[in-house]
Structure formats: structure tokens, C-alpha cells
Amino acid sequence: MKQKYSSYREEYLSSKGRFYRRSQNAKLLGVCSGLSYRFNLNLTHLRIVVAVAAIFFTAPVIVGYCVTALLTDRI
């Protein structure tokens, strides 16, 4: 029953147009998982893009990831 409620809550909150970090499928803090869910992107492809971007732009990607994790709510 809890899973059904969680799914309904997640669907309701994401329909409001806000971005939330998702604990489901999260590896670190759920930022990539939330972005992929919100914008209907492939999670694996998004993680690869973030990893490659972190190689070339390490500081901005890490700071952006941490700031996004701190400022967003977790579902």
C-alpha cells in the first residue's frame, strides 16, 4: 500500500511543474534521477553526460550538483 501512495504522491508533485530529487534509482543524491524523471530523459544517458561534463568542467559540475541537491526537495 505504501508503494501505491508513494507513486501517487510522486506523480502529483511532478505534475505541478517543479523539480524534485528522487530517491528511487538514486546513486548519490538523486539529482540525475529527478532530472530524468522531470524531463522524461533516459537516466543512463543523462548520467553519462554528467560524468563526461565533470571530466572537462569539474568544479562547475560538482558545485552545480551540490547546490541543486541542497535547494531541491526529495520525494
N, C-alpha and C positions, 0 to 999 in steps of 0.2 A: 504494500500500500504506500509506503514511503517513497518508493521509486516513481510511482504514478504521480504523486503530489509534486515531487521534485521536477519531473518532466513538465507538468502543467505550469509550475511557477517559472521555470526557465523559459518556456515558450511565451508566457505572458510578459515577462520582463524584457525579453529581447524584442518583442513586438512594439515596445514603446520607443524604439529608436536609439536606446542607449547601449553603450558597450560595457559588458561585464566580463571579468575574468571567470573562466570555467574551471572548476576542479576536476571535472570529468575529462579525461585524456590529457591532463596537465603533466608536464615533465618538471618544470621548475616552479613557476608561479601562476601558470595558466593564461599568460598574456597571448601567446600564439594560438592557443585553443579558443580563447574568446574572440580573437580577431577572425579566425577561420569560420567560426560559427556565425558571427555577426554579418560578415560579408560573403558568406557562402563560398569560401575558398577551400581548396584541398589542404589539409593540415600538414601533410608531409612536405608538399611543395613550399608552403609558407615557412616551415622550419628550415628548409634548405636555403631559401632566400635570406632568411635572417642570419643563418650561420655564415654564409658567404659574405654578406654585408658586414658581419662582425670581424671577418678577417681583414677587410680593407678599411673599415671605419670603426675600429674597436671602441674607442671612447664614446662617440655619439650613440652607437647602438646600445652599449651597456647602460649609459645614463638614461637614454630614452626608454629602455625596457624597465629599468628600476623605477623611474618616475611614473610610467604607465601603471606598473604594479602597485605603487603606493596610492595613486589617485583614483583607481577604479575599485568598484565593489566586487566581491567574489560571490558567485552563485553556488 
